């Protein structure tokens, strides 16, 4: 439970901190601000206070975790910090480097989802290949559900001169790429040691995710991305719980 609270707190702190930093440095153009960023501007003080509290809670939780967990947490923290903050005033942040931001997002979340729980629980790892393919499977899934956000931010990224995959290959091919990555992730999962009920639940969740991504475009409302696409992780979890329940009857 402590690790869940810590990950949630640090995610909340980092997620809001990055956006507040971008607002502070006027990286947003008036004609590219969406509904989400308008809400952030209106509730800036609340976000600063709540993010500071979340950061303190996250730091407090680190006292209770396994010290070896810093092997994962430290590099993730460095990547998250420099994701929007440049190494120096004359250099670009990591997210501004061509096509890199989506890779960082996929890598950070894959390590948190797979590697961090293993290290923190001090479970003996007998097969490192299993860990590798679990990281790869999650990496492909995270990349697949992150690509639609580059479609959403297409106009802003053009204004900020941030090169992304949708700019390179277009929206339709980006959606196709996302579907291919989901299929590859599902293929890897097929050969993993999962309970039958869990696998079928994940298949249903993946199909729902594919349908949602197929309907993505730059004109979709903010709720479609921040609510549905970003919530596909919860959809997967819910599908697993539901199918597991019916298998147990």
N, C-alpha and C positions, 0 to 999 in steps of 0.2 A: 504493500500500500504506500509506503514511504517513497519508493521509486516512481510510482505512478504520479503522486503529488508533485514530486520534484520535476519530472519531465513536463507535466502540465504547466507548472509555475514558470519554468525556464522558457517553455515554448510561448506562453502568454507574454512574458517579459521581452523576449527577442522579437516576436512577431510585431508587437506594438512599437517597440523601441526603434526598429528599422524604419517603420512608416513615419514615426515622429521625427526621426533624423532627416529623412528625405524631405519632409515638409519644412523643417527648420532651415535646410540648405536650398530651399526653393527649386527643387529638381522637378517639380510638377508644374505643368503649364495650365492656365485656366481652362483652355478648351479641351483638356484631356483628363480632367478630374471627374471620376465616376461617382455613383451614389455612395459607395463605401468610403471614399476619401472625403467626400463632403461631410459624411457623418463623423469621421475622425476629426476633421477641423472643428466641427461644432462641439465635440465632446473631448477636446484636447486635454483640458485640465483633469478630467475624470480618468482618462487613459494614463496620464503621467503618474497620478497617485496610485491607481490600481496596478500599474506595471511595476512601480517601485515596491509595492507590497508583495507582489508575486515574486519579484527578484529576491527579496529578503527571505520569503518562505522557501524558495528553491535553494538558497545558500544554507539555510538551517537544515534542510533535509540531507545535504551532503555530509553532515556529521555522522549520519546513521548508515551510510552506504559502505560497501566494501572498498577499501583504498585502491584496489586494483582497477576499479571502475574508471579511475581517472585516465587510464590508458585510452579509453574511448571518449570520455567526456572532454578532456583537454583539447584534442584536435578538432572535435565537433564545435567546441566553444570558439576556437580560433577561426574556423571557417564561417561560423555564424556572425562573429564580430566584424570580420573583414568582408562580409557579403555585401554590405552597403557602405561601409566606412573604408575609404582608401588607405593604403599603407602609408602614403604621404600625400601632401597637397598636390603634388605634380603627377600622381599616379591615379589610375582608375580603381574602383572597387571591383571585387570579384564578379558581381552581377553585371558589370558593364563590359566585361571581357566577352568577345564573341562566342555565343552558344555555350557558355560555361555555367550560367546560373542554374539551368535545369539539371545539370550533372551534379552540382553541389547539393541541391535539394534532394535528389534521389539518393546520393551517397550518405548524407547526414541522417535521413530518416531510416534508411536500410540498416545502418549501424546501430541506431537507437532501438529499432524494432527487434533485431536479431542478436547482435553481439552484446549489447549492454546487459540484457537480462541474464545471459550465460555467465558473463564475468561477475556480475553483482551477486548472483546466487551461488557462485563458486562450484558450479557443476563441472565435473570432469568431462572434457571433450575428447571422445574416443575417435571420432571421424571428422576431420577438418573439412573434408569434401562436402559433407552434409551442411556444414555451416556456410561454406562458400556458395553452394547452390541456393540455400535459403536467402542469403544476402542478395544474390543475383535475381532471384524470383521477386523479392520485394523491391529491388532497385528498378526492375522493368515495370512493375506495377505503378510505382511512384512517378516514374518518368511519364508513363502513359496518362495518368490523371493530372499531371502538371502541364503537359502540352496544351490542353484547352485554355489554361490561364494565359499562355503566351498569345493565344488567339484573342482572348479578351483584352489583353494589354497591347494589341497590335499598334493602335494609333499612338499610345503613349511611348512605346519603345521606339517607334520611328522618330518621334519628336525628341526623345532623349538620346537618339543615335545608338541604341542598344540592339545589336544584331541577334535575332532569334530565328528559330526554325521556320515558323510561319512566314516570316519575311523572305526566307530563302526558297521555300518550296510551295508556298501558298496554303490556304486554309484547308482545302479538300485533301491535299496530300498529307498535311499534318494530321488530320483526323485518321486517315488511312494508316499512317505510321503508328499512331497511338493504338489503333485496333490490332496491328501486327504485334506490338510490344505486349499488349494484354494477352494475345494468343500464345506468345512465347513464354510469358510468365505462367500461364495456365499449363502449358506443356511441361515445364520444369516441375510444377507442383504435382503433376500426374505421377511422376516417378519418385516423389517424396513419400516418406512413411507417415501418411495421414490416415485417420479413421475414415471408413467409407462414408459415413454420414457427414463428416466435416468436409470431405472433398466435394460431395454433391452440393452441400450448402455453398461452398466457395464458387462452384461452377455457376450456380444460380446468381450469386452476387456479381460475378464477372460478366455474365450476360446482361444484367441490369446496367452495369457500368458501361459496357459497350454501346448499349442503346442510348444512354445519356450522352456519351461522347460523340456519337454519330450525329446528334442534333445540335452540337456546339457551333456557334458562329459569333462574330464580333458584335452583333446587335442584341445578344441575349442580355437579360437583366442580371444585375449583380447577384441576386439571390440564387440564380441558376448555378453559378460557379462557386460562390462561397457557401451555399447551402447544399446543393445536390452533388456537384462534382467533388467538392472537398469532403462531403459527407459519405462518399462511397465506401470509405473504410468502415464506418458504422453500419452501412448496408451489408457489407460482407460479414461482419460480426453477427448481425441480426439474422441473416440467412443461415449461418452455421448453427446458431442457437435453435432456430425454428426447425430445421431439418433434423438436428440431433434429438430434439424433443419427439418428433414423429417416429424416428427410428427406435426410440426407447419404449414406445407404446406396445 
